Amino acid sequence: MKSLLIASLTLVLTCTSAKAQTSLSPYSRFAFGDLITMGGPAQHGMASLGAAMLDRSSINSSNPAAGSFLHRTTFQSGIGIHSLKLTEGSASGEGWFGGITEADFVLKKRSGRGAFQFGIRPLSGSGYAITDRFEEVGIGEVEISYTGDGGLSEAHLGWSYRFDGQRWHSFDAAAGQAADSLNIIAHGTSFGAQVQQVFGDLGQTRSVNIIDPGYLDSQIKRSALHRGVGFKLGIIHERLIGASYDVDRKLRSSTLLRIGATAAPSFGLNVDETTEWSSTQELSGIVAQIDSVRVESGIITTSFPMAWTLGLHIERNTNEGRRIEIGAEIGVADWTQSNTDLLDPGVAFTEAAHKAFGLSYTPRRLDDSQSILDRSTYRMGLRSSNGYLTFDGNRALTQVLSMGVTAPMRGSRSGSQFHFGIEVGQRSIEDNESALLEDLFTLRFGVSLSPFFKNIWLVPRKYD
């Protein structure tokens, strides 16, 4: 346990010191960059559902209440490898980028009801390079370039607790025999809360390069250091709505209904902004700063919006050992009250919203399976969303189809799992067919690690 704790904390600290996951989209130039869809590796395979999704061996990092439903202490992390193809008219370009998607740790006693969770994940990314060339009368060829990098991250610390409700289930008795009954857990409700620290740096550079070496060039560099603290609340209610038992009173099939929701109140964000204007000159391909004309710095106060999600899932476990789950979710974040000083002309904040639907299928129970294919869980989903910015009054619309597989680690004798996922999607600007079109492709890999089943963490020994 000690070695895994040290390794996990090292990974978290490493992620804290690094910049957030980047992006190649020109749209990441504005405001806080490209916001990244939250979720763990298993969630991403199912349209990133998070409000009511539960997998008792992997962490749902979207809902603070989900940790108390885990079987035991779990560490989870993953990476994403992304391809982005940009198309505008007859011109197109493509690039690859990637990074760590999360590092999450849930501490929970086996059979306990409370769970302590902490971790870190990228919240937004910015990374672009745009160049415009044109002829200026009397000067000649001029090249204007825009570049950006950095992003925001979120560190979180939270607690969740589950309350279980029990009832007696009566069995029909044969004539002349006493009736029998069984005390079962009929429902469970978990409440959770997280404190969230948002931090990160977004950098932008605008360069004007006059090809004629007789002219000096100019450059504007902007650095924006963000910091803010908020919190998030979550609830998940799970209820047994149907069950059947064999002659030995063992559960054979069941139907579960889950409802979940999250709410994150609006919170303030301070942006320490520094802008430097300078004269430069390009010599042998190297840009050298000749003089610093002016430096300005100040603090801009803005806010992250009130955001909420609501989800519904139905899970069916059959007599043959199959598990089928379907889920749906909606979510809204109203950005219209955020400070517009961060925006360029023609760009405005709007209400971001998403709708998602997903399903999962597991062929056999762990005890009944004959191969790794039977023990694995297969997921797919569809997510439709609009971003938090408008461009000349038009929203950015994104549709993503996702698929994923979760497989238990063979021979680990624990609940540890491998996750693999694929996402294919497209982002466009509504009512503007000539606008930039982005085709998205993502490969995701992740692990959820829990201790060997005989290593009961956090439970004191009966005998020394």
Secondary structure, DSSP 8 states (H G I E B T S, - for coil): -HHHHHHHHHHHHHHHHS-------GGGGSTT-EE-----HHHHTTTT--SS--BTTB--SS-TTGGGGSSS-EEEEEEEEEEEEEEETTEEEEEEEEEEEEEEEEE--TT-SEEEEEEEEEEEE--EEEEEEEEETTTEEEEEEEEEEEEEEEEEEEEEEEEEEEEEEEE---TTS--EEEEEEEEEEEEEEEEEEEEEEEEEEEEEEESSTTS-EEEEEEEEEEEEEEEEEEEEEEEEEEEEE-TTS-EEEEEEEEEEEEEE--EEEEEEEEEEEEEEEEETTEEEEEEEEEEEEEEEEEEE--EEEEEEEEEEE-TTS-EEEEEEEEEEEE-TTS-GGGS-TTEEE-EEEEEEEEEEEE-S-TTT-SSHHHH-EEEEEEEEEEEEEEETTEEEEEEEEEEEEEEE-TT--SS-EEEEEEEEEEEEETT-TTS-EEEEEEEEEEEEE---TT--TT---S--
